[in-house]
Amino acid sequence: MCSYCRRGLYAHCLDPEGASGIGWIFGHLIDGTQAELVRVPFADNTLYRLPDGVADEAAVMLSDILPTGFEIGVRYGKIQPGDIVAVVGAGPVGLASIMTARLYGPSKIIALDLDDNRIEKARAFGASDGVNSGSDGFVEAVRAMTDGLGVDVAIEAVGIPETFETCLRLVRPGGHVANVGVHGKPVQLPLQDLWIEDITITMGLVSTSTTPMLLQLVEQDKLPAAMFATHRFTFDQVLDAYDTFSRAADTKALKVVISG
């Protein structure tokens, strides 16, 4: 598993012999990378050369959200052609799951969110349908799109108990729940109800092993990754960038891009 490599092949431990144990570096052991120049540990094994024609605004989305949504949401969810998929949470990672789920040919992708603007955004990223999860009867509305059975794959892209529980309510017997969100609180797991439904629940830490493939798709205009960049700032406007991103519901921000 690349995300738990003990020899630094994917920059997940400081000591190439594994003496420092398991962990990630940027944003954890090293504080951030918002600078014009960055020293990258194990760069020979962790950096990819950008093909000509791939814009920086598209490439930066491959550093986290696209491989996270694809690997932990789409691949772990085992989406198959013709499946009905629900993505709970239409933030950047949820939108990345929607964008990359289309690679597998699902018949429907249903975006759920509390923000109607995010639901409309999700349609631009590939969702076929949208449901406001704060409305009365939203579970029944989703089930009505699935002949009452529920979705084949439910992707949780928020990281709170309520959205995980929503996925459990939406998924059909024999379906998959792929948990992508990072949870900070315990979640109740009603095994007394789930065991008879043959539900598969997956979760994990992104390894970014799919980055080369995703980069090829971006280069070939199969994944319009630059769509995530909604606001642009320079380094001397970094406080404005944080403020804009913190008020995403008002500013309609997905990802803010900071350049020199």
Long-range contacts (C-beta under 8 A, 24 or more apart in sequence): 1-207, 2-207, 2-208, 2-209, 3-204, 3-205, 3-206, 3-207, 4-205, 8-41, 8-42, 8-45, 9-42, 9-45, 10-42, 10-45, 10-46, 10-207, 10-208, 10-209, 11-40, 11-41, 11-42, 11-45, 11-46, 14-41, 16-42, 34-235, 34-238, 34-258, 36-235, 36-260, 48-211, 48-212, 48-215, 50-215, 51-215, 51-219, 53-219, 54-215, 54-218, 54-219, 55-226, 56-257, 56-259, 57-225, 57-226, 57-229, 57-257, 58-218, 58-224, 58-225, 58-226, 59-215, 59-218, 59-225, 60-229, 60-257, 61-96, 61-225, 61-226, 61-228, 61-229, 61-255, 62-211, 62-214, 62-215, 62-218, 62-225, 64-206, 65-92, 65-93, 65-95, 65-96, 65-228, 65-255, 66-96, 66-99, 66-100, 66-214, 66-223, 66-225, 67-206, 67-207, 67-208, 67-209, 67-210, 67-211, 67-214, 68-93, 68-96, 68-180, 68-206, 69-93, 69-94, 69-95, 69-96, 69-97, 69-98, 69-99, 69-100, 69-157, 69-180, 70-96, 70-97, 70-100, 70-210, 70-214, 71-204, 71-206, 71-207, 71-208, 71-209, 71-210, 72-178, 72-179, 72-180, 72-202, 72-203, 72-204, 72-205, 72-206, 73-97, 73-100, 73-101, 73-155, 73-157, 73-178, 73-180, 74-100, 74-101, 74-103, 74-104, 74-155, 74-178, 75-210, 76-176, 76-178, 76-202, 76-203, 76-204, 77-153, 77-154, 77-155, 77-176, 77-177, 77-178, 77-202, 78-153, 78-176, 78-200, 79-104, 79-106, 79-152, 79-153, 80-104, 80-106, 80-152, 81-105, 81-106, 82-106, 82-107, 83-107, 83-151, 83-152, 83-153, 84-108, 84-110, 84-145, 84-146, 84-151, 84-152, 84-153, 85-109, 85-110, 85-151, 85-152, 85-153, 85-154, 85-155, 86-110, 86-111, 86-112, 86-142, 86-151, 86-153, 86-154, 86-155, 86-167, 86-170, 86-171, 87-111, 87-112, 87-122, 87-127, 87-155, 87-157, 88-112, 88-113, 88-133, 88-154, 88-155, 88-156, 88-157, 88-158, 88-163, 88-166, 88-167, 88-170, 89-113, 89-156, 89-157, 89-158, 89-163, 89-181, 90-115, 90-118, 90-119, 90-121, 90-122, 90-127, 90-130, 90-157, 91-118, 91-157, 91-158, 91-248, 91-254, 92-228, 92-254, 92-255, 93-157, 93-180, 93-181, 94-122, 94-155, 94-157, 94-158, 94-180, 95-121, 95-122, 95-125, 95-228, 95-254, 96-228, 97-155, 97-157, 97-180, 98-122, 98-125, 98-126, 98-127, 99-125, 99-126, 99-223, 99-224, 100-214, 100-223, 101-126, 101-155, 102-126, 103-217, 103-222, 106-152, 106-153, 108-145, 108-146, 110-142, 110-145, 110-151, 112-138, 112-142, 112-166, 115-249, 117-249, 117-252, 121-252, 121-254, 124-227, 125-227, 133-163, 133-166, 139-166, 139-169, 139-170, 142-170, 143-170, 146-172, 149-173, 150-175, 151-175, 152-176, 153-177, 153-178, 154-178, 155-180, 156-180, 156-181, 157-181, 159-183, 159-184, 160-185, 161-185, 161-186, 161-187, 161-188, 168-194, 168-199, 171-197, 171-199, 173-197, 173-198, 173-199, 174-198, 174-199, 175-199, 175-200, 176-200, 176-201, 176-202, 177-201, 177-202, 178-202, 178-203, 179-203, 227-254, 228-254, 228-255, 229-254, 229-255, 229-256, 229-257, 230-254, 230-255, 230-256, 231-255, 231-256, 231-257, 232-256, 232-257, 232-258, 232-259, 233-257, 233-258, 233-259, 234-258, 234-259, 234-260, 235-259, 235-260
